[in-house]
Amino acid sequence: MKKSTIWLLLIIMALTFIGLLYIQIMYMENMIKMRNEQFTEAVKRSLYAVSTSLELDETQRYLDEYLEEEEKKMLSSYNQQQDNQDIATHQFSIVSPDGTVASFSFREQTSTIITPAKPRLKDHNTLISTYRNMQEARKGQYLYQKGLLNEVILNMLSKASNRPVLERIDIRKLEGYLKSEFENNGLNLPFQFAIYNKNEKIIYSSNQYDPKIEGNLFTQAIFPNDPPAKINYLKVYFPTKRDYISSSVKFMIPSFAFTLILLVTFLFTIVTAFRQKKLTEMKNDFINNMTHEFKTPISTISLAAQMLNDPAVAKSPNMFQHISGVINDETKRLRFQVEKVLQMSMFDRQKTLMKLHNVDVNDLVTGVMSTFKLKVEKYGGVIDADLEADDAIVSVDEMHFTNVIFNLLDNAVKYRREDVPLSLFIRTRTIGDKVEISIRDNGIGMKREDLKKIFDKFYRVSTGNRHDVKGFGLGLAYVHKIITDLKGDIRVESEINQGSIFIITLPLIKNK
């Protein structure tokens, strides 16, 4: 897959996930906003109903008090007039055209004062007069009740607002009204309330009411018809309102979880695709390098073999020996390259098979230096050592560990500077229960971004315009794997044109 295709897929999927997350977030915001509006509306309806109920209670209380006073007055007046009044009973009978007889009677209080007798009226005139008396009685009763209500209303307007609010309200009833109205509007939540005056001073509050609560407060005038200077306010808040609102969008949590899982899976897939792309490019470079590295010795051996077929060469022992030496050297070179390729198989194993032996680091480094000294001197360089480590016995595979030192020294030669003589320095020292081996050179050095990647398989540091540095990018990866399998550690310090220092630490056998 082309890199541009991977980037295109990345952009499309990224835009898709951003759009999906945006839609989910907007949906949640709208749900929460709508839930808040519904909650606020329900609370306002409930508080208005509570305020109305309190007004009705006050009206009923004033009416009961006024009626009680009027009953007392009437009873007193009745007792005073009882001696001066007689009760008379009147009875009438009416015969209908079909012969049916209807009788009725009424009682009338009469004065004891004797008045002149009036002429007796006819029966039907008496019935009409009685009906009119009844109508007048109802009208009088209506006017009396209307006047009574008017007096109660005037009394409330003039006196009610002057009374303390706690005398006008039954707190238990108020709490019951609040609970009942909230439940009727679907708000079965714990709540706290308080009564404030116009100056924002608390007159009464429930046990757990917190006056520091600033948000989520709902306010309602208790008696809105009172004069503005005497209006009191009921304030309510719900401690669990946030949980109540968020519960309406809990079903979105699995949706977000699945989206995040898809996002992580997508990112992992993209990262893997880029790694595979990079690995493919490295393998292609490896094959190209390997082909070049094999082609040169094979061509040289083929040419030498053709020269051996020349009779003139057979007659010259010196020429024959020279050609034989060339074939031997190129064969060794080819064998070395094959061993490099075979090292790749080690990276497919979880752990390298090694034959561990207890060896002295100083002795091993000394042996490698004596072998590598000729190659360093060939380029006009020098190699020195400072073997400070005492009793530096470690458990290593001698062959693999020797290859590690050889690879580090060989890299120092490959990446040497042309303007200064090559200089290599090896140092060993004991640090606690570990031994440290450092290899320093004065080569071209490495950039900071290369230091994090040099131990990766197939990675090769750019050498600028130099084309004489060959390799497969396996040497340092091999070194890192061997040191790690030996339970050690390797790190590098480097600066451009200042050289590099590779530092290896291994556990001492005596402290195991």
C-alpha positions in Angstrom: 0.0 0.0 0.0 1.3 3.4 -0.9 2.1 5.9 1.8 -0.2 8.4 0.1 -3.1 5.9 0.3 -2.4 5.3 4.0 -2.5 9.1 4.7 -5.7 9.4 2.7 -7.3 6.7 4.8 -6.0 8.3 7.9 -7.6 11.7 7.0 -10.9 10.2 6.0 -11.2 8.1 9.2 -10.0 11.0 11.4 -12.7 13.3 9.9 -15.3 10.5 10.4 -14.4 10.1 14.0 -14.4 13.8 14.6 -17.8 14.1 13.0 -19.1 11.2 15.0 -17.8 12.6 18.3 -19.2 16.0 17.4 -22.6 14.6 16.8 -22.6 12.7 20.0 -21.4 15.7 22.0 -24.0 18.0 20.4 -26.7 15.4 21.1 -25.7 15.2 24.8 -25.6 19.0 25.1 -29.1 19.3 23.6 -30.4 16.5 25.8 -28.9 18.1 28.9 -30.2 21.6 27.9 -33.7 20.2 27.2 -33.7 18.3 30.5 -32.7 21.5 32.3 -35.5 23.5 30.7 -38.0 20.8 31.6 -36.7 20.7 35.2 -36.8 24.5 35.5 -40.4 24.6 34.1 -41.6 21.9 36.4 -40.1 23.6 39.5 -41.6 27.0 38.5 -45.0 25.3 38.1 -44.7 23.6 41.5 -43.6 26.8 43.3 -46.4 28.8 41.7 -48.9 26.2 42.9 -47.4 26.3 46.4 -47.7 30.1 46.4 -51.4 29.8 45.4 -52.1 27.2 48.0 -50.6 29.5 50.7 -52.7 32.4 49.6 -55.9 30.2 49.7 -55.0 29.0 53.1 -54.6 32.5 54.3 -57.9 33.5 52.8 -59.7 30.6 54.4 -58.1 31.4 57.7 -59.3 35.0 57.6 -62.8 34.0 56.4 -63.1 31.5 59.3 -61.9 34.1 61.8 -64.4 36.7 60.5 -67.3 34.2 60.4 -66.6 33.1 63.9 -66.7 36.8 65.1 -70.0 37.4 63.2 -71.5 34.3 64.7 -70.6 35.5 68.2 -72.2 38.9 67.5 -75.4 37.4 66.0 -75.7 35.0 69.0 -75.4 37.9 71.4 -78.0 40.0 69.6 -80.3 37.0 69.3 -80.2 36.4 73.0 -81.1 40.1 73.7 -84.1 40.1 71.4 -85.4 36.7 72.4 -87.6 38.1 75.1 -89.2 40.7 72.8 -90.1 38.4 70.0 -92.7 35.7 69.5 -92.5 33.0 67.0 -95.7 32.5 64.9 -96.3 29.7 62.5 -98.3 30.1 59.3 -99.7 27.2 57.4 -101.2 27.2 53.9 -102.9 24.7 51.6 -103.3 25.0 47.8 -105.7 22.8 45.7 -104.7 22.3 42.2 -107.2 21.9 39.2 -106.8 18.1 39.3 -107.8 18.0 43.0 -104.2 17.6 44.5 -103.7 19.4 47.8 -100.3 21.0 48.5 -99.5 22.3 52.0 -96.6 24.4 53.3 -95.9 26.4 56.4 -93.2 28.9 57.7 -92.3 30.4 61.0 -92.3 34.1 61.5 -91.0 36.1 64.5 -93.5 38.7 65.5 -93.2 41.6 67.9 -95.2 41.6 71.1 -96.5 45.1 70.2 -100.1 44.8 69.1 -100.8 46.5 65.8 -104.1 47.1 64.2 -105.5 44.1 62.4 -105.4 44.2 58.6 -108.0 42.8 56.4 -107.6 39.2 55.5 -106.3 38.6 51.9 -107.3 35.9 49.6 -105.3 32.6 49.6 -103.6 33.2 46.2 -102.5 36.6 47.2 -101.0 35.1 50.4 -99.0 32.5 48.3 -97.5 35.3 46.0 -96.6 37.3 49.1 -94.8 34.3 50.6 -92.8 33.6 47.4 -91.8 37.2 47.3 -90.7 37.1 51.0 -88.5 34.0 50.2 -86.9 35.8 47.2 -86.2 38.8 49.4 -84.7 36.5 52.0 -82.3 34.9 49.5 -81.3 38.3 48.1 -80.6 39.5 51.6 -78.5 36.4 52.3 -76.5 37.0 49.1 -75.9 40.6 49.9 -74.9 39.7 53.4 -72.4 37.1 52.2 -71.0 39.5 49.5 -70.5 42.2 52.1 -68.9 39.7 54.4 -66.4 38.6 51.7 -65.7 42.3 50.9 -65.0 43.0 54.5 -62.7 39.9 54.7 -60.8 41.0 51.5 -60.4 44.6 52.8 -59.2 43.2 56.2 -56.6 41.0 54.4 -55.3 43.9 52.2 -54.9 46.2 55.2 -53.7 43.9 57.9 -52.2 40.6 56.4 -49.0 42.1 55.0 -48.2 43.6 58.4 -48.1 40.3 60.1 -44.8 38.3 60.3 -44.5 35.8 57.5 -44.0 32.9 59.9 -47.4 33.7 61.4 -49.0 33.6 58.0 -47.4 30.3 56.9 -47.5 26.9 58.5 -44.0 25.5 57.8 -45.2 21.9 57.9 -47.9 22.6 55.4 -45.4 24.5 53.2 -43.0 21.5 53.2 -45.9 19.2 52.5 -47.1 21.4 49.6 -43.5 21.5 48.1 -43.1 17.8 48.3 -46.6 17.1 46.9 -46.2 19.5 44.0 -42.7 18.3 43.1 -43.9 14.7 43.0 -46.9 15.7 40.9 -44.5 17.2 38.4 -42.2 14.2 38.3 -39.5 15.7 40.5 -39.1 13.0 43.2 -35.8 14.5 44.5 -34.5 15.7 47.9 -34.7 19.4 48.2 -33.8 22.2 50.6 -35.6 25.5 51.0 -35.5 28.8 52.8 -37.6 31.9 53.2 -35.9 35.3 52.5 -37.1 38.8 53.0 -36.6 41.6 50.5 -33.1 42.3 51.9 -31.9 38.8 51.2 -31.9 37.9 54.9 -32.9 34.4 55.8 -36.1 34.2 57.9 -36.4 30.5 58.0 -34.4 27.6 56.4 -34.6 23.8 56.4 -32.0 21.9 58.5 -29.5 21.2 55.6 -30.0 24.4 53.7 -26.6 25.9 52.6 -26.8 29.7 52.2 -23.6 29.6 50.2 -25.3 27.8 47.3 -25.4 30.3 44.4 -26.4 28.2 41.4 -29.4 26.0 40.9 -31.6 28.2 43.1 -35.3 28.7 42.2 -37.1 31.7 43.6 -40.9 32.4 44.0 -42.7 35.2 45.8 -44.8 33.8 48.6 -47.5 36.4 48.6 -47.1 38.3 45.4 -50.0 40.7 46.1 -48.3 42.2 49.1 -46.7 45.6 48.8 -43.3 45.4 47.1 -41.5 46.5 50.3 -43.0 43.6 52.3 -42.7 40.7 49.8 -41.0 37.6 51.0 -39.4 35.0 48.8 -39.2 31.2 48.9 -35.9 29.8 47.5 -35.4 26.1 46.8 -32.5 24.1 45.5 -31.9 20.4 44.7 -28.6 18.9 45.9 -28.9 16.0 43.5 -30.0 18.0 40.4 -26.7 17.3 38.5 -27.1 13.6 39.0 -30.8 13.8 38.0 -29.9 15.7 34.8 -26.9 13.5 33.9 -29.0 10.3 34.4 -30.9 11.2 31.2 -27.7 10.8 29.1 -26.2 7.7 30.8 -27.2 5.6 27.8 -24.6 7.6 25.8 -21.7 6.2 27.8 -21.6 2.9 26.0 -21.7 4.8 22.7 -18.7 6.8 23.7 -16.9 3.7 24.9 -17.5 1.9 21.6 -16.3 5.0 19.7 -13.1 5.2 21.8 -12.5 1.5 21.2 -12.9 2.0 17.5 -10.6 5.1 17.7 -7.9 3.2 19.5 -8.2 0.2 17.1 -8.0 2.6 14.2 -4.9 4.3 15.6 -3.3 1.0 16.3 -4.0 -0.1 12.8 -2.5 3.0 11.3 0.6 2.8 13.4 1.0 -0.8 12.5 0.5 0.0 8.8 3.2 2.7 9.0 5.6 0.4 10.8 5.0 -2.3 8.2 5.6 0.2 5.5 8.8 1.3 7.1 9.9 -2.3 7.7 9.1 -3.1 4.0 11.3 -0.2 2.9 14.1 -1.3 5.3 13.9 -4.9 3.9 14.1 -3.6 0.4 17.2 -1.5 1.3 18.6 -4.6 3.0 18.1 -6.7 -0.1 19.7 -4.1 -2.3 22.7 -3.8 0.0 23.0 -7.6 0.3 22.9 -7.9 -3.5 25.7 -5.4 -3.8 27.7 -6.9 -1.0 27.5 -10.4 -2.5 28.0 -9.2 -6.1 31.5 -7.7 -5.5 33.2 -10.8 -3.9 31.5 -13.1 -6.4 32.7 -11.0 -9.3 36.2 -11.0 -7.8 36.3 -14.7 -7.3 35.0 -15.3 -10.8 37.7 -13.1 -12.3 40.4 -14.8 -10.3 39.2 -18.2 -11.3 39.4 -17.1 -15.0 43.0 -15.9 -14.4 43.9 -19.3 -12.9 43.0 -20.9 -16.2 45.6 -18.7 -18.0 48.8 -20.9 -18.5 51.0 -17.8 -18.0 49.7 -17.5 -14.5 50.4 -21.2 -13.7 54.0 -20.6 -14.7 54.4 -17.7 -12.2 54.3 -18.9 -8.6 54.1 -15.3 -7.2 51.1 -14.5 -9.4 49.4 -17.8 -8.5 49.9 -17.1 -4.8 48.5 -13.6 -5.2 45.4 -14.8 -7.0 44.9 -17.6 -4.4 45.1 -15.0 -1.7 42.5 -12.8 -3.4 40.2 -15.8 -3.7 40.7 -16.7 0.0 40.1 -13.1 1.1 36.9 -12.7 -1.0 35.7 -16.0 0.3 36.1 -14.9 3.9 34.4 -11.7 3.0 31.5 -13.6 1.5 31.3 -15.9 4.5 31.2 -12.8 6.8 28.3 -11.4 4.8 26.4 -14.7 5.0 26.8 -14.7 8.8 25.4 -11.2 8.9 22.3 -12.4 7.0 22.0 -15.4 9.3 21.9 -13.1 12.3 18.4 -12.1 11.1 17.1 -15.4 12.3 18.0 -14.4 15.9 15.4 -11.6 15.9 12.6 -14.0 15.3 13.3 -15.9 18.5 12.2 -14.7 21.8 15.6 -15.4 23.3 18.9 -16.3 21.7 20.4 -19.7 22.5 23.7 -19.1 24.2 26.4 -21.1 25.9 27.2 -19.1 29.0 30.6 -19.1 30.6 32.3 -17.1 33.4 34.9 -14.9 31.7 36.9 -11.9 32.8 35.8 -8.8 30.9 39.4 -7.4 30.9 40.8 -10.5 29.3 38.1 -10.6 26.6 38.6 -6.9 25.7 42.4 -7.4 25.6 41.9 -10.3 23.1 39.6 -8.3 20.9 42.0 -5.3 20.9 45.0 -7.4 19.8 43.0 -8.8 16.9 41.5 -5.4 15.9 44.7 -3.4 16.3 46.0 -4.2 12.8 42.8 -2.9 11.1 42.9 0.3 13.1 46.6 0.9 12.2 45.8 0.2 8.6 43.8 3.5 8.6 46.6 5.3 10.6 44.7 5.2 13.8 45.4 4.1 17.4 43.4 2.0 20.0 44.0 2.4 23.7 42.4 0.9 26.8 42.1 1.6 30.5 41.0 -1.6 32.2 40.1 -0.4 35.7 37.6 -3.1 36.6 38.7 -5.4 39.4 37.4 -9.0 39.5 35.2 -8.3 36.5 33.8 -11.8 36.1 30.6 -12.0 34.1 28.5 -14.8 32.6 28.4 -14.4 28.9 28.5 -16.4 25.6 32.1 -15.7 24.6 31.5 -15.8 20.9 28.4 -13.5 20.9 30.0 -11.1 23.3 33.2 -10.9 21.2 31.0 -10.2 18.2 29.4 -7.3 20.1 32.8 -5.7 20.8 33.9 -6.3 17.2 30.7 -4.7 15.8 31.1 -1.6 17.9 34.8 -1.2 16.9 34.0 -1.9 13.3 31.3 0.8 13.3 33.9 3.2 14.8 36.2 2.5 11.8 33.4 2.8 9.2 32.1 6.1 10.5 35.6 7.7 11.1 36.4 11.3 10.1 38.7 11.8 7.2 40.2 15.0 8.5 41.5 13.6 11.8 43.4 10.4 12.7 41.2 7.6 14.0 41.3 7.2 17.8 39.6 4.5 19.8 39.5 4.1 23.6 38.1 1.2 25.6 37.5 1.6 29.3 36.3 -0.9 31.9 35.3 -0.1 35.5 33.3 -1.6 38.4 30.2 0.3 39.5 28.5 -1.4 42.5 27.4 -4.9 41.4 27.9 -4.2 37.7 30.8 -3.7 35.3 30.8 -0.9 32.7 32.5 -1.2 29.4 32.7 2.0 27.3 34.0 2.3 23.7 34.8 5.9 22.6 35.7 7.1 19.1 36.3 10.5 17.4 34.1 9.8 14.4 31.4 11.7 12.6 29.0 11.3 15.5 25.1 11.1 15.2 22.2 13.4 15.4 20.0 13.4 18.5 17.0 12.0 16.5 19.2 9.1 15.4 20.1 8.0 18.9 16.6 6.7 19.6 16.6 4.5 16.4 20.1 3.1 16.0 19.2 -0.1 17.8 16.2 -0.7 15.6 16.4 -3.6 13.0 17.4 -2.4 9.5 17.9 1.2 10.6 21.0 2.9 9.2 22.3 6.3 10.1 22.6 8.7 7.1 26.3 9.3 6.2 25.8 12.3 4.0 27.9 12.2 0.8 29.9 9.2 1.9 29.1 6.1 -0.2 31.8 3.8 1.1 29.8 2.7 4.2 28.1 -0.6 3.5 25.9 -2.7 5.7 22.4 -4.1 6.4 21.4 -2.2 9.5 21.6 -5.3 11.6 24.8 -4.8 13.6 23.6 -2.5 16.4 20.3 -4.4 16.6 22.3 -7.6 17.1 24.4 -5.8 19.8 21.3 -4.6 21.6 19.7 -8.0 21.6 22.7 -9.9 22.9 23.3 -7.4 25.7 19.6 -7.5 26.6 19.6 -11.3 26.7 22.6 -11.2 29.0 20.5 -9.0 31.4 22.6 -6.0 30.7 22.1 -2.5 29.3 23.5 -0.5 26.5 23.3 3.2 25.8 25.0 5.7 23.5 26.1 9.3 23.8 27.0 11.2 20.6 27.5 14.6 19.0 28.0 15.6 15.4 31.8 15.7 14.5 32.6 15.0 18.2 32.4 11.2 18.1 30.3 8.6 20.0 30.5 6.6 23.2 28.8 3.2 23.6 28.4 2.2 27.2 27.6 -1.4 28.2 26.7 -2.5 31.7 26.6 -6.2 32.8 25.9 -7.8 36.2 28.9 -9.2 38.0 28.8 -12.9 38.6 30.1 -12.6 42.2 27.0 -10.6 43.3 24.4 -12.9 41.8 
